[in-house]
Amino acid sequence: MKDTRTTEKNPHTLVHTVHRMTKELHLPGFRQRLEEALENATWQQMKPLEQIYDLLNAEMVRREANTAVRLRRHSNLPLDLINARFEELYESENRHWDNRLMTLVKDGQWMLRETPADLILSGACGVGKSFLAACCANYMLDRRHSVYFIRSGRLFTDLKVHRVNNTLEKRKAELKKIDLLILDDFLIEDMSEEDCADLLDIINDRNRLKPTIYTSQFKLEGWIERLGNSAMTQAVIDRIAHSSYRLHLEGSSQRRSVEEKENHRNNKGNKE
């Protein structure tokens, strides 16, 4: 098909035409970089292919930044966990955790494998389960993967609303696509048989396809006592048990205090 757009060779007209085309093609990064480049004598001396690369790269950088912002906005991470990083974790004598497993968790690759595992983080209130889960979340967000962090009780309430609105299957389909799902405070509230059925659907949809992290005050062995010994709950526990790493946390919170962070940075600077 012949292009009927204006293609006059007049530079001024051509610039306006290119600007219009970038708007139609939704390329604001390309357009902004072009406006800057046209005032740059060095850029104008570049080869045509180099110029094209520079303009397209500007658009790619813009889209990458927008993707990062969008993923982080939709992650639902609490404000106090939004900057959690593995680098802020620290060890102490009262941890008693599995060092090999902690190293594996911090490596992060278990979430990106073709058949990823799930992770159960158990321990007393305040020990840092949610913080460690948020470290995993930020690892995935930094690599432009989608994350959704939610308290399990809130999730089941949300699913009840979708059931009433006849949008339950659509919501479950959305949860299936999330690259990392984090169910925080799992089993801190009682679950109904309906909740267990919904959870089983979510687990079956995500099993060996997308990783899920459960933070709970209870070890897996204590889940039956919380859930009951029905066939449904047995199925839930069986699915989770066969696809999960289990890391039990002890000691004080894993989050460094502001003072500890400052001391850590100062000590590191002195050594350098």
C-alpha positions, 0 to 999 in steps of 0.5 A: 500500500502506497504511503499517502502521508506528506513526505516533502523534503523540506527539513522543517516540514519533515521534522513536523511529519516525524513528530506526528508519526511518533505520536501516532505510533506512541513513541514519546521516548523516540520523539524526545530524544530526536528533539534533543539530538537535532540540537547536537552536532556530534549526533548529526555526525553519526552514521544513520544506523547509529542514529536509529539505534540511539533513538530506538534505545531511548524509546526502549529505556522509557518503556522499561522505566514505565514497566518498572513503575507499573509493576511496582505500583501493582505489587501491593507491597506495604510501604515499609517493605517497598525497599526490602533487599537481601543485602539488608539481611544479617545473621546472628548466633540465635538465628538457627536457620538452614544456611544452605537453604537461606543461601538458595533463597537469597540467590533468587534463581529458584523463582525463575526456573522453568519449574519454580518451587514455592517457599514457606517462611515460618516463625514467630510474629516479628521475626522478619518473615514478611521482610524476607518475602518482600526481599524476594518480591523486589528481586523479581520486580528488579527483573521486571516480573510481576508480583502480588503481595497480600494478606491471606485473609484479605485475599479470601475476602476479596475472592468472596466479593468476586464470587458474589459479582460472578467474576471469581474465575476472572480473578483466579485467572489473574492470580494464575498469571502473576509471576510471584504471589505472596500470601502473607500471614497465612493461617493467622485467620481461620479458613472455611471449606470454601476458602480451602477450595479456592486456595486449592484452585489457585495452587493447582493453577500455579503449581510448578509454573509460578512461585508462591511464598507463604509466610506463617507463624506455623510450620507446615506440620501444624497446618492440619491442626489449623485447617482441619483434617478434611479431604480438601485441606489434606489436598491443599497441604499435600500440593504445597508440601510437595513443591515447597522449600521450608525455611523456619526463622528464629531470633529477632527481626531480620530488618536492620534498625536505622542505627544498625544500617548506619553502623554497617555502612560506616564499618564498611567504609572504614574497611575500604 
